[in-house]
């Protein structure tokens, strides 16, 4: 449906009942926003623990029991947070990894190899460093605490210190971090069990097998999976293994996919019925239809991701980050192998392991597997991966106790600050490079995934600008869409500001919500037969409220077209096949509404004001290692059609 016209953020689009995806950018917004709340919670825990240590510990040691008949499960509040609520955090991590694997950056399988191996390298070297410093001591058991990266805090730090408009860099970090988390949870389950029970583990395995069977039967009723998930959590908890692993496994088992035309059309029909007859029964049917059109992965992410980022992880930080920092602890920490091991492992071992492994994989594979970013960006991902806060604390609470645990927590806090500072220094150094060298340092030579499935054809597509331009902007638009009308002057200014780009319009008439869109598209094609596509294009977008047959015929007359030829073209609907080809290409490219922009084949997410589109165009020039011909005060440029 069309959005509200009161939106002025240059981000609104008319939704198309074609395909719907959950873009990475939405995930990142939640992660980086939640990172601020986590930091506030960690500071609050430190203040609370140092002002009133007895109060802090007494609250989190409060016992809480769940009892059914003779069976009961009893733990303190801290354990319920660490092993109960954190299950939702790892459920979200598993869901996101599965989404990336099914429809995201990792859908091209060869892209998974290098970040996965880099993640392993970023774990093995820190473990080796920690074990070397703690060799022969009981504290060597804490090696698992230096493995993982805190995804939320790392993405938050990258948003603050890293370059703007670099989804590829953030995607690489996300992959490395999630791989770390997956392995860390496996280690937590295998290496740090409490009183293991093989019987309970077998029961848990049987429940997971039942989940697979239910999924194979095509059951989509959420409460069934919720019940099985709770049963698996209880079984794993009774087995002595930390039950947070259940969340990760359930997330990885949840498919992500784009909805098909049939489901979306059914949802649209149900909503239309409700609009014509707004009854409670039809409202429930419309809501159920809209919900069922989305994949379970996307529905669960929408439900749990904000809770995990803004409630669960901050509560975990509040329950675990509180340590009494006094002169005694600081004196011990200066010579403590635990503190030194954690700090050196994260601040030095993480970036060294990630960079060295990435370089070795690229070198040994003859650059067949190489990072999706430049080498200084790989270094930045390595340094920011040294923020291990959440999972590091989780594993430390299982592996260590007493003074050693306090020393580990202090080391984790110091490493978090140290890794952030080093990350700032890396990207500060990158910012001082020349534009060409900076582009190579950040973007490297790897091509990104091309989202535009039907390449631009200079002989077929409607194009403004030179056909030889190194940067191409493609817009899927609808002449009746108000947001396309809003974007039109932005496109004109973009073409005026940059001489060496080309702009392509492709039709996507959203007939479900814009009844005149198809007629307008056919009118543009009829004018195009007489060499006046762009003139008609401009008139249609200028007069979006007047697109009836007499109106478009008046525009043809205004342009001085052959009216008999125009009428014949419209009557025989000679432009229908051409428009249908554009609609099919939009479907293949996963377009979800209008306007949707692609820049050099890569989907542009976010706002489409002049600042955002100009920045995206400059990034495309940087990726192509070219300098844009930028002249905001000179509106003249080479065109194959008028722009004003």
Buried (B, 14 or more C-beta within 10 A) or exposed (E): EBBEEEEEEBBBBBBBBBBBBBBBEBBBBBBBBBBBBBBEBBEBBBEBBBEEBEEBBEBBEEEEEEEEEEEEBEBBBBBBBBBBBBBBBBBBBBBBBBBBBBBBBBBEEEBBEBBBBBBBBBBBBBBBBBBEBBEEBEBBBBBBBBBBBBBBBBBBBBBBBBBEBBBBBBBBBBBBBBBBBBBBBEBBBEEBBEEEBEEBBEBBBEBBEBBEEBBEEEEBEEEBBEEBBEBBBBBBBBBBBBBBBBBBBBBBBBEBBBBEEEBBBBBBBBBEBBEEEEEEEBEEBBBEBBEBBBBBBBBBBEEBBBBBBBBBBBBBBBBBBBBBBEEEBEEBBEEBBBBBBBBBBBBBBBBBBBBBBBBEBBEEEEEEBBBBBBBBBBBBBBBBBBBBBBBBBBBBBBBBEEBBBBBBBBBBBBBBEBBBBBBBEBBEEBEEBEEEEBBBBBBBEBEBBEBBBBEBEEEEBBBBBBEEBBBBBBBBBBBBBBBBBBBBEBBBBBBBBBBBBBBBBBBBBBBBBBEBBBBBBBBBBBBBBBEBBBBBBBBBBEBBEBBEEEBBBBBBEEBEBEEEEBBEBBEEBBBEEBBEBBBEBBBEBBBBBBBBBBBBBBBBBBBBBBEBBBBBBBBBBBBBEBBBBBEEEEEEBBBBBEBE
